[in-house]
């Protein structure tokens, strides 16, 4: 009996310790931790965890970013060093203002770090000129946004070709690629439609297809399901899985959505500009 | 840089946003430019029209007109006046002696003074020469002999460096004919209305009565382009002298009623055709009476009036010698009653002898026959509506002017003409010279370098123009003549200058207006720019899209402006073309009566300038917002939007 009580106490202490540890992994952010738990238990999608052993594609070293607001300097990122391998599906999570979007933008070369370096493959982005960086982004990185950002007056086919326009790809080649990608994302029958004639889920699939047009090694998605309902959100996660599988593309997603995070190979949790869990 | 096709496709999507603002911008800026476009179409059309019609006259010939400034201050010069007084004194002395010899009465106080004295106001007195007295005439003749006005020899000298091709000359009938009377016989009849036919500086400017005030002779070569088909400038077999007459005179001689000012263009064109067809068949006569004959006629008219007045007066005594009106046109003045005594007749005979001793001619009258060989428009032509006429006159001047022109060789054929045209240089008989050059540049240079310009900021009010010009070693006042190409070239240059300045001003205003729209559009597109930058667009690619957008907007504005301008010019053409055609046919004596004056033309340099400036305005309007936009952080723009 005593042994049983002792075991119960030990189990309770272990559970409390695990809970504390779990909470700590979310930076003691109860809301984030609860969301993560809810996602883990309510998700209907269980993608097999993929353990990448490929070479490192994305590396940040001591990456910091400070913004000046009035006379104050606010650290959006503080000494972040991470590595992401080729073919990995990584989710950046953390509370609002934790620096996950900033990290994504620095990796995407959309912003310059205050300190540290970002390397994609062999290329140190911080050393590139604006022009070279644009070229690099165009060829190596695909972006997916929460609000899709498709061109309202261009039909889907032309919308998909926009990255290829900036790559000066021949019209015939880029239209062929657009058709193939539309088929891959299940939008073949919408090619002549304008964005306003499509649903939110269709628009996001279109945005993913657009991001893939120049066959990038890396897709950076900022809250890709943030503007979608649950079913469409699930479809997008499935699509990312498919993309990773079919094209071997590395995917980094910034998300608040536990379901998305749960399907990532790895979740990198940030809080107050610091990585608290890799 | 991305492909132009792709950049254009992306740029065109922007024209589909903010349509109301876009439409307002296109309309307002377009209307500004349309004013310029319309002005260009119309003015260039008018210049083209005039150039086209000008080929009918002295087209493609570069002629300048030269005339020596008249000297007028000598008429109040003390030395000259004293000389006139001396001549008068001598004349009176000689007349006194002659009267004594002939035993006739002579009262020197009846002589008009050679020098008149008049009040200058404020108690002052001044003297001036009386042109119409024999002493005054002699004084002028002496002065002119001593101070010759610049002539052909001077012109030869100054024109030589400019390689002149030919020289021509014209003379106008002096305005003081010393009592001589000339009258166009209407329907072959002489008018005894004393108001008619008088010579004056400001005589009638139209109709047959303008003959005396504007009868001219001119070098044959300058008249040739203006003669009617089938006509020539030679002396007629019937002894008629060829003459080019003002249109209104031809109408009168053909006994056609003048058309009202409101007559349609077709009616006026038909009238022109009629005049041209019938005019060559017209012969008309001018009655010449020397001063003695004119004086006798005046006496006959006055006597008749007096006798008519006293017809019922019982004790009215008719004069012993009565002259009657001529029984045939331009006939001698007959004596219709002569009840003078023998002594009276002897006295009259002596008086005539006395008068002839002092320059009076025997009465002489003569009919001179003319035939019409050409038509020129009247100065105040009523052939066009007022507005059109004014427009036309502001653009063109008829090559010849509106005188009655006779070939100058008539002066050597008919002694009467020679006598009339050389009465006195000082009273307007001085020749006008013309120089023809091989190129417009030579003519232009000649005018610029050799014209004596009476610039009133330097030319004093009491200064003698001739002396002023001679002092500057520029004896002639030189202007472009006959060939409107010099004037047209100048008009074209002036318009081009105006057009450029106005276009520049309009462009600046349009740029400001467009900046509102382009700036707003670029600001609206920040998020899109940020997305494009994220997916690999370079700053230059973004700039290219907006530049093409601005160019497209500018081209729409230019297209709108050109359309509106063309519509305006077409309306103007629709309204005025037929009037201008008639005006031009008359002004230039066009042989092709089917020619039309089109009031619009596409002058490509103007159109390209307009389009270019519109595009420049568009680019300027885009430059500042674009530079600002490209400096922005794309992340911030994406974030601002979400």
Interface residues (C-beta under 8 A of the other chain):
Chain A: X105 X108 X110 X111 X130 X131 X134 X135 X137 X138 X139 X142 X143 X145 X146 X147 X149 X151 X152 X153 X154 X158 X162 X163 X165 X166 X167 X168 X171 X210 X211 X214
Chain B: X2 X3 X5 X6 X9 X10 X13 X16 X17 X527 X528 X531 X532 X533 X534 X535 X536 X537 X538 X539 X540 X541 X633 X634 X635 X638 X641 X642
